[in-house]
Amino acid sequence: LCSNIFELKNNKNIDYSHDMAKHIATGLADNWSQVRYASSVAAREFIVQAKDQKDDYFKYLIPRMCLNRYYVAQGVKLYSLESWILCTEDRGKEIIIKYIKEVVDYYVEAAKADNHAVREAACHCIAELATKVDHDPIRPHVSDLLEVLILCFK
């Protein structure tokens, strides 16, 4: 399916790729681990098929792919770790910074989720932002991140 999406886009000027990326992103954030896992498989294949166009879809997929590296279900977590390495090609920090608004917005949303596993993964990701990513791009978002962390620890 993913290869067909890009074949239509590249050869026939019919573009459903952004819609597909948004649907995959929805699945990456689903409460059921099986849906998250299936969407993780789809996200990896989608990015692989996107080739040099993959950055066009990162704003939808990267925040959720990043969070799923800390998701409680081992299958989702391990597959997401492998996908992160494959899809970001050692540019993970750079990509996070490029899409910092989308990343922070998703982490805040996830930290407010009813699902404790999602909240826990969001807290790990927020900690990762604080310890591994350049602080300057994060500064405008610190108050939102701290506020949601305090909410999580109540």
Secondary structure, DSSP 8 states (H G I E B T S, - for coil): -HHHHHHHHHHH----HHHHHHHHHHHHT-SSHHHHHHHHHHHHHHHHHHGGGGGGGHHHHHHHHHHHTT-SSHHHHHHHHHHHHHHHTT-HHHHHHHTHHHHHHHHHHHHT-S-HHHHHHHHHHHHHHHHHS-STTTGGGHHHHHHHHHHHT-
